[in-house]
Amino acid sequence: MLTLPDWACQDEVYAPDRDRDYYITRSLLRLMLVLQALRQQASRKQHGTALLGLVYTLLLILSLVLARHSAYLWAVGAGEAVLLCLLPARTLRQNLAGALLATLFCAAIVLPALWLGNGQHVLLLPAKTFLTVTALNLLQENFAWHSLTHACRQLHVPNIAIFLLDTTLRYIVLLGEEAAQLLTALKMRSIGHNTHKSRAIGGLLGVLLLRSQRMSLDMYDAMRCRCFTGDYPAPSSSWQLQRYDLLLLLLALIYMYLFLRLEVLPQ
């Protein structure tokens, strides 16, 4: 008959010290929000033609950069405010938060110029930043990423630029999923009090770097097997104007007239 030692028969009471894993939970939640936003953006319903929306946004940003009077900025802000009112409350809050953050950053940079006697022109820069970021947010809210890259190829953007943009977006999603799994595993194995939290995050980033290198090699081999030459052929399919396209054309004509009347033609 096998007899167990005394130490094996005693009850072991393990009471680990309380520790905060807030940094793991917070990182995981933030990462999942980013992945959710990217997935929703990829499956977003199209509001018009992406090519027309991209050209309109680029021309609008160019006009904002060249504008020298606040009247034109107020006109653009009024149009963007109308489009922002059509967004859901949560989406509106996120877009405004990002635009205001960029505006505050720009204001902090140009703040010393107020003491140099250029206050009137310096104050236009934060306003231009807010309107530019808002225009880009409206563009990505109404068009999916793949349709925007499709529109870039129609504009004969170089293949390398489209390849970098498309690959970066895909890798953000793939590496984000890998990081979420690693954070979940770290949270499940975090027992007791850990006084070296930076080592845990450092090890996680090291594993993520190795997996990223492996994924890049796998993608390179897959592209060679599929005889990918880095060429994105421009589509030749025709497209028809939709009601949203007519709205964009109307706004473009209005802003073109205002820009020429306020900025180009003599007063």
C-alpha positions, 0 to 999 in steps of 0.5 A: 500500500502506497503511503503519501508523505505528510506534506502531500496530505496537508491543505495548501492555502495560496492567497496571492497578493492583490495586483492591478492589471489595469494596463492589460485590460486597458490595452486590450480594450483599446486594441479591440476598439481599433480593430472593430473600427477597421472592420466596420470601415471595411464593410461600410455602405458607400455614399456615392462614388469614391473617386468623386469623393476623393477628388472633392476632398483633395480640392477642398483641402487645397483650397483651405490651405490657400485660403487667406480670409476667414469668410471662406473658412466659415463657409466650409465649416458650415457645410461640414457641420451639416454633414456631421449632423447626419452622422450617429452620435457616437461617430460624431463624438469620435470625429470631433474629438480627433479634430479638436485634438489636432486643432489644440496641438496646432494651436500650441505650436503656433502660440509663440507667434502671437507675440511676434505680431502675426496673430490675425494670420496665425489664428487661421492655422488651427481653424484650417487644421480643424476643417482639414481633419474633419474633411478627412474624417467625413471621407473615411466615414462615407467610403471604405478603404478598398474603394479609396485605394480603387479610386487612387488607382483610377487617379494613376497613383504609383503602384508602390504607394497603393501597395504600401497603403493596402498592405499597411491596413491589412497588417494593422488588422492581422497584427492587432488580432495577434496582439489581442491574443497575446494580451489575453494570454498574458491576462489569463496567466497574470497571477499574484503581484508582478513588480516588473510589468514593463518586462511582460509588455517587452516580452509581448512586443518581442513576440509580436515582432517575431510573428510580424517578421514571419508573416512578412516572409509568408506574404512574400512567398505567397506573392511570388507563388502567385506571380505578383509583379506589383502592378495594380491595373487601373479599372476601365469600368464606367460609373454612373452619377448617384444622388450623393455625387450630385450633392458633392458636385453642387458643393464643389461648385459653390465652394469654387465660386466662393473661393474665386470670389473671396480669394482670387478676384479683386475686392 
